[in-house]
Amino acid sequence: MSTADTLQGFKRDGRVVIVGASLAGLRAAEALRDEGFTGKLTMIGDELGEPYDRPPLSKQVLTGWVPADGTTLPRRRDIDAEWLLGVPADGLDLANNHVRLADGRTIPFDRMLISTGVRARPWPVEAEAALDGVFVVRTREDAAGLQRAVAAGPSRVLIIGAGFTGSEIASVCRERDIPVTVAELAPSPLVGGLGAMIGEIAADMQRAHGVDLRCGVKVTQLEGDAQGRVRRAHFSDGSAVDADVVVVALGGIRNTEWLRDSGLAVGVWGVACDAGCRAFDLNGLVTDDIFVAGDVARSPNPMYEYRFISLEHWANAVEQAEIAAHNMVSAQADRWPHLSIPTFWSIQFGVNIKSVGVPTYADEVVVTQGSVADHRFVAAYGYHGRVTAAVSFNNAKWLDHYRRLIETAAPFPPPCPTPDQPLDAKPVPVDFPGPTLLAQGATVVVTGHDPGERRVTAMRQHR
Ligand SMILES: Cc1cc2nc3c(=O)[nH]c(=O)nc-3n(C[C@H](O)[C@H](O)[C@H](O)COP(=O)(O)OP(=O)(O)OC[C@H]3O[C@@H](n4cnc5c(N)ncnc54)[C@H](O)[C@@H]3O)c2cc1C
């Protein structure tokens, strides 16, 4: 049979399994059907219920404006799939092309998509994490629990971690006039994603809205009462704060453990794949039948020197899902690369923050238009003299302009496209806190001497 016939046969009667039935999984399933795939489609997800949207969980759900179960993702079309929900996949057998479920079933496939996303990083001390009043926010159950606790009018909410999620939650609590302490180990909020200059602006914003912001400190202990309710937190500087709600907003852990023995290139950094979403095996060779999309994926971006980038962005999950679906049913010559410039948004303290590009891929940043004091501006990021990203505060309509600058590798600093250029703005070092991933050590070791023998083996434990 010719390659074209094999592909047509797969499109007609093949079996596709999607593991991770959330945003990327659902959008990939819809795109597969749009692409003319009429074979068997199986959706595997460890959560119960319909796929739902996560961005509202730290925004409209927390304010009580949208109920947690009102976040179901709209369906773009019927996907005619078998849904295996409420049971995690716990292994992948590449020799026999099947997924193992935790309940012992095996699900065969011809091609599969991994879209298992990330989970919330829990508070590291289990007994303290289990105290009543301690929350993370990743699922709609998490958000419903936190919404109830916030609506009950706590005496103080402590938020550990001032990234986007932590800052959004602080903002919602302040809107309700609830006393809030935010603890952040870095020098300012949002600094890990947007650098020191924007971090300082975010810190001013938080303080202006009455947040007790404590940067450069670590929470060392959560203390509960005799009933098992959280009451107090202790800090590395010897201080303490009384709080009856604590939100642990320390980022995510990629859901890759179930793939540990699969022979795929997986690690704490996600599942590595090419720009066409095809997974790499442990040796870094691209596979034919395994695809990756969404928060769990780590792929090279040609616009950023082909560096491998993981993004926890809604739009990226959708775009990768569509690319993966297209490539699953296409011949090699018809495959698409994932070349979208990343975008992200957040709403906090009355400010609509949006970004385009990869702000962490920069050495300098400059305010190009608007006014920082009015919280209405755009800042452009540059790396080695070219524009690599832009962030807007209440000024999103200009981001398409900056997207084009990024796509055309325009020189940095760019000229201001409007008459409101701040006269005194000069590029400053972008100043991100240290690269935390480098501290996590090797994930494989290399063995063998001859080129035909050299292979890598996954390390069970990081050194
Ligand atoms: C509170 C919050 C606010 C956010 N706000 C924004 C925002 O403002 N802007 C923005 O751009 N992005 C935002 N995001 C990020 C955005 O929601 C994610 O990028 C998006 O959900 C990624 O989709 P995904 O399908 O890749 O992964 P996920 O949504 O994480 O879905 C992965 C699914 O796989 C399941 N799973 C995991 N392991 C297994 C297994 N072994 N077997 C079966 N199923 C498994 C998980 O339970 C989950 O259902 C926010 C996220 C959160 C949590």
Ligand as a Chemical Component Dictionary entry (heavy atoms), coordinates in Angstrom:
data_LIG
# 
_chem_comp.id                   LIG 
_chem_comp.type                 NON-POLYMER 
_chem_comp.pdbx_formal_charge   0 
_chem_comp.three_letter_code    LIG 
# 
loop_
_chem_comp_atom.comp_id 
_chem_comp_atom.atom_id 
_chem_comp_atom.alt_atom_id 
_chem_comp_atom.type_symbol 
_chem_comp_atom.charge 
_chem_comp_atom.model_Cartn_x 
_chem_comp_atom.model_Cartn_y 
_chem_comp_atom.model_Cartn_z 
_chem_comp_atom.pdbx_ordinal 
LIG C1  C1  C 0 -6.582 29.738 37.791 1  
LIG C2  C2  C 0 -6.041 29.818 36.385 2  
LIG C3  C3  C 0 -6.106 31.021 35.678 3  
LIG C4  C4  C 0 -5.606 31.107 34.381 4  
LIG N1  N1  N 0 -5.680 32.299 33.727 5  
LIG C5  C5  C 0 -5.177 32.402 32.466 6  
LIG C6  C6  C 0 -5.243 33.638 31.763 7  
LIG O1  O1  O 0 -5.757 34.643 32.285 8  
LIG N2  N2  N 0 -4.715 33.695 30.498 9  
LIG C7  C7  C 0 -4.134 32.601 29.901 10 
LIG O2  O2  O 0 -3.633 32.708 28.763 11 
LIG N3  N3  N 0 -4.064 31.415 30.557 12 
LIG C8  C8  C 0 -4.569 31.289 31.807 13 
LIG N4  N4  N 0 -4.500 30.086 32.465 14 
LIG C9  C9  C 0 -3.830 28.935 31.806 15 
LIG C10 C10 C 0 -4.778 28.125 30.924 16 
LIG O3  O3  O 0 -5.935 27.792 31.634 17 
LIG C11 C11 C 0 -4.030 26.871 30.491 18 
LIG O4  O4  O 0 -3.003 27.300 29.610 19 
LIG C12 C12 C 0 -4.910 25.839 29.804 20 
LIG O5  O5  O 0 -5.856 25.323 30.698 21 
LIG C13 C13 C 0 -4.055 24.683 29.281 22 
LIG O6  O6  O 0 -4.869 23.684 28.754 23 
LIG P1  P1  P 0 -4.356 22.178 28.656 24 
LIG O7  O7  O 0 -5.494 21.420 28.038 25 
LIG O8  O8  O 0 -3.026 22.122 28.040 26 
LIG O9  O9  O 0 -4.109 21.707 30.152 27 
LIG P2  P2  P 0 -5.101 21.571 31.380 28 
LIG O10 O10 O 0 -6.201 22.571 31.281 29 
LIG O11 O11 O 0 -4.242 21.545 32.589 30 
LIG O12 O12 O 0 -5.754 20.129 31.197 31 
LIG C14 C14 C 0 -5.069 18.928 31.363 32 
LIG C15 C15 C 0 -6.077 17.868 31.695 33 
LIG O13 O13 O 0 -5.442 16.585 31.729 34 
LIG C16 C16 C 0 -5.852 15.896 32.906 35 
LIG N5  N5  N 0 -4.835 14.873 33.242 36 
LIG C17 C17 C 0 -3.631 15.064 33.831 37 
LIG N6  N6  N 0 -2.972 13.887 33.974 38 
LIG C18 C18 C 0 -3.782 12.948 33.435 39 
LIG C19 C19 C 0 -3.659 11.539 33.256 40 
LIG N7  N7  N 0 -2.559 10.868 33.628 41 
LIG N8  N8  N 0 -4.683 10.881 32.679 42 
LIG C20 C20 C 0 -5.804 11.549 32.269 43 
LIG N9  N9  N 0 -5.977 12.871 32.402 44 
LIG C21 C21 C 0 -4.967 13.568 32.970 45 
LIG C22 C22 C 0 -5.970 17.017 33.920 46 
LIG O14 O14 O 0 -6.694 16.631 35.067 47 
LIG C23 C23 C 0 -6.693 18.052 33.085 48 
LIG O15 O15 O 0 -8.062 17.818 33.039 49 
LIG C24 C24 C 0 -5.014 29.966 33.772 50 
LIG C25 C25 C 0 -4.947 28.756 34.481 51 
LIG C26 C26 C 0 -5.451 28.681 35.774 52 
LIG C27 C27 C 0 -5.363 27.378 36.531 53 
# 
loop_
_chem_comp_bond.comp_id 
_chem_comp_bond.atom_id_1 
_chem_comp_bond.atom_id_2 
_chem_comp_bond.value_order 
_chem_comp_bond.pdbx_ordinal 
LIG C1  C2  SING 1  
LIG C2  C3  SING 2  
LIG C2  C26 DOUB 3  
LIG C3  C4  DOUB 4  
LIG C4  N1  SING 5  
LIG C4  C24 SING 6  
LIG N1  C5  DOUB 7  
LIG C5  C6  SING 8  
LIG C5  C8  SING 9  
LIG C6  O1  DOUB 10 
LIG C6  N2  SING 11 
LIG N2  C7  SING 12 
LIG C7  O2  DOUB 13 
LIG C7  N3  SING 14 
LIG N3  C8  DOUB 15 
LIG C8  N4  SING 16 
LIG N4  C9  SING 17 
LIG N4  C24 SING 18 
LIG C9  C10 SING 19 
LIG C10 O3  SING 20 
LIG C10 C11 SING 21 
LIG C11 O4  SING 22 
LIG C11 C12 SING 23 
LIG C12 O5  SING 24 
LIG C12 C13 SING 25 
LIG C13 O6  SING 26 
LIG O6  P1  SING 27 
LIG P1  O7  DOUB 28 
LIG P1  O8  SING 29 
LIG P1  O9  SING 30 
LIG O9  P2  SING 31 
LIG P2  O10 DOUB 32 
LIG P2  O11 SING 33 
LIG P2  O12 SING 34 
LIG O12 C14 SING 35 
LIG C14 C15 SING 36 
LIG C15 O13 SING 37 
LIG C15 C23 SING 38 
LIG O13 C16 SING 39 
LIG C16 N5  SING 40 
LIG C16 C22 SING 41 
LIG N5  C17 SING 42 
LIG N5  C21 SING 43 
LIG C17 N6  DOUB 44 
LIG N6  C18 SING 45 
LIG C18 C19 SING 46 
LIG C18 C21 DOUB 47 
LIG C19 N7  SING 48 
LIG C19 N8  DOUB 49 
LIG N8  C20 SING 50 
LIG C20 N9  DOUB 51 
LIG N9  C21 SING 52 
LIG C22 O14 SING 53 
LIG C22 C23 SING 54 
LIG C23 O15 SING 55 
LIG C24 C25 DOUB 56 
LIG C25 C26 SING 57 
LIG C26 C27 SING 58 
# 
